[in-house]
Amino acid sequence: MERTPAHTRTHTYTTRTLALLGAALLASACSTPEANGVGSGENTEPGGGSAGAGALDLGQPEDLATGFDVPWGIDFLPDGSALVAQRDSAVVARVAPDGQTSEAGTIEGVAHGGEGGLLGLAVDPEFPEEPYVYVYYTTDSDNRVSRVEYDGEADSLGDPEVILDGIPAANTHNGGRIEFGPDGYLYAATGDAQIPDSSQDTDSLAGKILRMTTTGDPAPDNPFDNYAYSYGHRNVQGLAWDEAENLYATEFGQDLLDEVNLIEPGNNYGWPEVEGPGGGDEYTDPLITWEPAEASPSGAAIAGDSLYVASLRGARLWEIPLNGDGTVGEPEARFVDEFGRLRTVVTAPDGDALWLSTSNLDAWGSPADDDDRVMSVPLE
């Protein structure tokens, strides 16, 4: 689930080395106070950080628009405005670059409860020739992906057309992020819906990253001849590709470690058999891990040579240098405790800013006046 500040851990460790040591050393690590929360696997290169080549300076976030009802999915239209999915109300708002906001419509059939509701949103990359917006949402019976015709001139959404249903749903662990990859296919991140073993079943839609066409068919070269692109996930909520088309995903752990993973088709990322690194050849180790208090990672975006990760319980934006070969540098925490829980980060089309949303009106936040908000973070 998305943890409260009062959530406790049964173990604490931060590096692949600790994960591979014997039980006695692990026990010792469990008894030590929390360190900085950053775990470095064998794919992590030291000496990274914002000063690395291609890194961008972050300016101070400024409010673009406020008063949202738990903004979750955000994606851009060709004119630079963005559509914003609001989890609890199921209303999609349109936010212009100057912050002017309008209501595009409500997605019918959404059932909000716990962490469910209207979650991910993705604009068709061929918009407006293909005038569709794709949404991931919870109903009374399942999670599903629908496409909705959107009239940009009238700022009006049509009725949802379901392209994939039957994704297991629960009060927590619904995943929910959808993004178009550089290959033109739609990727959907799902959670285990509180049934951990489903993550290891490649025939289940739960605990996976799914890959599909715009009409809802499995992508033709998927590794298991179905929707599953990768498996062994607990609750993925962030997807982002670098210029080399490497796919990075953020994932909630249970009690030990949250993760950033480099996703390869057909790979098994371990849940529930292993949390964090140390699974041997059978499972793929994460690139980065954090203790839950430092992260609970949700949205992800890439700008310059860095991966940015919005963190809920950690109440910060992580900046992770990318080395261009699937390895990463040391993460650096930004805006710690300045804006509360951070849900989604996306890169503006002109590359001059990140858009960043808060999630303080969910069950675990402490909202400030005018929360929730969408902010612009200048990139310099």
N, C-alpha and C positions, 0 to 999 in steps of 0.2 A: 504494500500500500504506500501512499504518500505520507511519510512519517511526520508526527508531531514533534516539537522540541522535547517533549517528555519521553519519546521513544528510547528504550534502552537496548543495548547490545549485549549479547552473551560472550562475544569474543572481540578482540581488537588486534588486527595486524595490517601492515601497510605495504609490504613488498613481496615480490615473487620469492625472494630468498627466504623470508620467514615462512611463506606457505610451504616451501619444500623441505624445511627442517623437520626434525623429529618432534614427537609429542611433547617431550619435556620442554623444549625451547618454545613451542607454541603456547604451552601453559604459562611460561614466564611472560611471553608477549601479551597474553590475555590479561595479566595482572598489572601491566604498566599503564600509566596515564596516557590519554590520547596525545599523539604527536600532531603533525601538521595535516594528517588525513590524506596525504598523497602517496599512492603506491606506485612504484615504477617497475614494470615488467621488463623482460629481456628486449622488447621492442621499443623501449624508451631510451632516448639518448640524453645524457646530461648536457648542461650548458645551454639549454634552450631559453624560453621566456620571451618577453615582448621586445627585447633588444635584438632578436635574431633577424637574419636576412628576410626581407619581405614583410616584416611585422609592421602593423599600423598602430599609431597612437589613438587611444580612445578619449574622446572629449566627454564632458559631463552630460549625462542624460537629461533631456528636457521633455516635458509632457507634450505629446501630440494631441491626445484626446483622453478623456476621463469618463468615469461613470459606467464602465462596462460590467457585465455580469459573468465574471470568470472567463476572460478571453483566452481561447485555446489555440485553434488553428488560424494562421495568418498566411495569405499569399497575395501576390501583386498582380494587378492588371496592367495592360500596356501603357496606360497614361501615368503610371507611377502611384496611383492610389492602391489601397489594399482592401481585401475583404477579410473580415475578422469574425470567426465563429465564436459565439458565446455559449459556454457549456450548459449553464443552468437554464437559460431562457430559450435556447435553440434559435435565437435571432442572429442573423448575419448582418453585420454593419459594414458600410463602406467608409473608409477613412482616406481623405485626400492628403497629399504631402504637406499641406498647410494645416492639417488637423480638422478641417471641416468634415463633419460626420453625418451620414444619413443611414436609414434602415432599408436594406435590400429585401428583406423578407424573413419569414420563419420557416424552418425545416419541419414539416409535419411528420409525426410519428416518433419523435424523440421522447425518450423517457429518462429524465434525470433522476439519479439516485446515487449517493456515495460519490465515486469517481467517474460515474457514467454520465452520458448526456451527449451534446453536440461537441465532438472532439476535433479531429483533424479536418483540414480544408486544403484543397489544391486546385488551382486554376489550370485548365487545359493549356499546354504549352503552345498550341496553335490558335489560341483565342485571339481575335473574335471569329476567325474562319470556322473554328470548332467552338461554338458558344456555350461551353460547359464548365461548370464548377463541380468538383467532386468532394463529397463529405463522408466522414466516418462518424457513426453515431450509435448510441445505445437505444434499443427499443425495450418493450416489456419482455421480450423473449430472447434477444440476441444482440450482438453488434453487427453492423452491416455497412457496406459502402454503396453509396448512390451517386448518380450524376444528376445534376440539376441544370436546366437551361437558364442562362443568365443574360438578360437584355441590359447591356451596359449603358445604353443611352437612356433607357427608362429607369435604370437602377432597380431592376425587378427580377426576382427569382421565380421560376416555374415550380412544378411539382417534382418531387424526387422520383427518379427511375432507378430501382434497385439493380445493381450489377453483381453484388455478392452479398449473400446473407448467410446465416448459420454460424457466424463467428461467436464462440462461447462468450457469454457476458456474466458479470458478477458485480457485487458492490465495489470491489477493487480489482486491480490487475486487468484492466481492459485495453492496455496499450493505447492506440488511437491515432498515432501520427501517420499521415499519408503524404507522399511526395512523388513527383515525377522524376525518374532518373534520367541521366544523359542518353540512355538507350530508347527513351520515349515511352517506357512502360511505367505503370503506376505501382508503387511499392506501398504496402500497408504494414504497420507494426502492430502486432497483437500481443496481449498478455495471456498468462496461463489461466485467468478466470478462476483462481483459487483451486485449480486442479493441477498440481505441479507435474504429475506424470504425463499429462497431455503434451507438455513441451517436447518430450522425447518421441512422441508418436508422429511420424512424418505425414500421416493421413489426417491428423487433426489440424484445424485452422488456428488453434490456440498456441501461444508461446512461440510464435514464428515471426519472421519477416516474409510477407507474401509478395508475389510479383504477378501482375496481371495486365491484360490489354485494357483499352479504354471502354470496351464493351463488357468487361468482366470475365473474359476467358483467361485461363492460366497462360502465362507467357510461354511460347512454344518450346524454348530450350531450358525451361526450369529443370533443376537436377533430379526431381522425383516424379516428373511427368504429372505434377499437380500444381497447386498454388504455392507450395512451400519453396522458398529460396534459401533460407537458413533456419535452423531450429535449435532447441535447447535454450530458449530465452524465457525469462521470468516476466518482465514487463518493460518492453522497449517503448520509449516515447520521443526519441530524437533520431533523425536520419539526415545525413549530409554527405555530399560528394565533393572531392577536391578536383583540381584541374586534370589530374591523371586518372580520374574516374574511380578512385578508391572510395568505397562506401564506409562511412563511420556511423555507428549507432550507439546511443546512450541507453543504459539499462539500470533499473532499480534492482539492487540486491535485496536480501531479506534482512539479516541482522549484521552481516560482516562487511560486505563490500559492494558499493556501486561501481559501475563499469563504463568504460568506453571500449567498444570492440571494432576491429577492422573486419568487415563482413566479406566472406568469400562464399560463393554459391555452393550449397550442399554441406557446409561445415556445421558441426555440432558445438554449441557454445556452453554446454555443460549442465544447465539447470534441469532438474533439481539435484543431480548427482554431485555437482561441485559448484561452489560459489566463489567467484574470483579465480585466481590462477592455481596451478598445481594439479590439473586434471590429466597430465600425461598426453600421450599421442592421440588418445581417443577424442579429446576435447580441445577446442581452440582457446588459448589464454587471452584475456583482455590486454589491450595496450596500456590502459590506465585504470587504477582503482582508487576509490576514496572511501573513507569511513562515512557512514550515512549522515552524521552530523555536519559533514563538510559539503554534502552534495544533495542527494535525492535528485538526480539529473533528469530534466525533461527535454525541452527543445534544443536543437543544435543547428548551427549555421557556420559557413566558412566565408571568411573575408581575408584578402591577402593570403598570407601563408599561415593562418591560424584557424583553428576550430574553436568556436565559442559555444559554451554549454550553459544554459539557464538552469539554475538550481533552486529547488523548492525549500526543503528544510535548511539547506546551506545558506539560503538568502544571499546569493552572490552569482556573479557571472564568471565562469572559468574560461581562461584563454589558454589554449594548448597549441604550441608551435608545431607545425607540420614540416617534416623534412623532405617530403616529396616522394618517398619510397615506401610509404606505409609505416614508417616509424615516427615517433613524436618526441618533442622536448618536454621539459618540466612545466607543468601547469602553473599558472599565476592567477590568483583570485582577484577579482575586480568588484568594486561597489559592495563590499561586504556589509551586510545589515543596513544598507542605505535605503532600500526600497521594499524590504520584506521578501516574500516568496516570488521567485521569478519562474515563469512558465515557458515562454516561447521567445526565441530569438531568430530573426530572419535578416538577411542582407538586402538592403534596398536595391532596386534595379540599377541605379547609377553607381553603386559601389561606394557611395560617399557616407553611408550611415548604416548602422544596425537599427532595426526596430525591435523593441524589447517590451514584453508584457508582464504585468504582475499577476499573482494568483492569491491575493489576500482575502478575497471573499469566499474562498472555499472553506471547508470545515475546520482547517487548522491555522488559518491566517489571523493576523491582527490588523484589520484594515485601517488605513489612514483616511482622512477626508478625501472624497472623490475617487477612492479605489473602486474597482480596479482600473488600471490605466495602461495605455500604450505610449511608450516613450521612444524618442529618437536619440541615438548615440552617435555623434559625429565621428567619422574615421578620418584621420589625418596622415 
